[in-house]
Amino acid sequence: MMRHSKTFSRRCFLQAGAATLGAALVPAYAASSATDISSVDLGGLTLFKGAGCNVLAMAGEDGALLIDGGLAVNSSALLAALQQITGNSRIHTLINTHWHPEQTGLNAAAGQDGAKIIAHTKTLMYLSNTMGSETFAGRLAPLAEKARPSVTTHSNGSLNFAGQTINYDYLPMAHTDGDLFVHFPELNLIAGGGAVSAVQWPIIEYRNGGWLGGLVRAHEKLAELVNPDTRIVPAQGPMLTGADIVRHRDMYQELYLNMIAGLNSGLGPEDVVENNPAEQYMDELGDPSKFLHGAYRSMQMAYVPDSISL
């Protein structure tokens, strides 16, 4: 009989050695630019929408604190909106929740202006090398040195900004293998990054260290921090509540156990997609086919890594 533990482990960890692959990327995201960036007052924070991802900003005396920065093509529009809403004409601190281009498009402008850029050490690794991803076509060239994170963490950290304590912590091998979430305890709000989602299935970067067990563990960790009314800002889409996080934790735990059973039965990713163990959640999160395929591939890589190839 198969035994399952909530302490998830991964036997196979992929670390990209992409510096030797020098092809440039034409990003799929670059086709259009947001002309309208809207803002929502969250009481102590401003949520900007339309830059390529959800961007959180907090006004400060010497510049703003931002969580993620949208796509590079939208950086001028975002900076104009930031100044209009917060009165800040520069960025003091920018936290990248992970390395994808819709999170890091403001890094160049912020770094050039002397901003502190905070991220996980794996995010720095990815932004320093030529990379491919499940989220875009082609390959992404490394960022210029000034656009790369200047302060990194292997686990967690905290800072004080505008009288608020702000904590950031690591969600190992979830959406990517460099995910951070940012907690504003006085505001009862968490920036959850790409590991959480309200209206679509998260993408698991199984070629770059993400896997379903990490996604489960991320929701377990967040569920321990929240109360039912905690506001959770994902990388994309509308906000969630703490109650949503607890419910999604249970959902991903259930899917994890289903895929363990699939591994024991010798199923392949196509079989799991056809069986669709996520059917009951389709009204909430849409077609799960891509998620199920990636999640199951990540499970195969975790438990039977010699049986598949990338």
Beta strands, then each sheet from edge to edge (+ up, - down):
strand 1: 38-41
strand 2: 46-49
strand 3: 55-58
strand 4: 64-67
strand 5: 91-95
strand 6: 116-120
strand 7: 131-133
strand 8: 136-140
strand 9: 151-153
strand 10: 156-161
strand 11: 164-171
strand 12: 179-184
strand 13: 189-193
strand 14: 231-234
strand 15: 240-241
sheet 1: 1+ 2- 3+ 4- 5- 6- 9-
sheet 2: 7+ 8-
sheet 3: 10+ 11- 12+ 13- 14- 15+
end
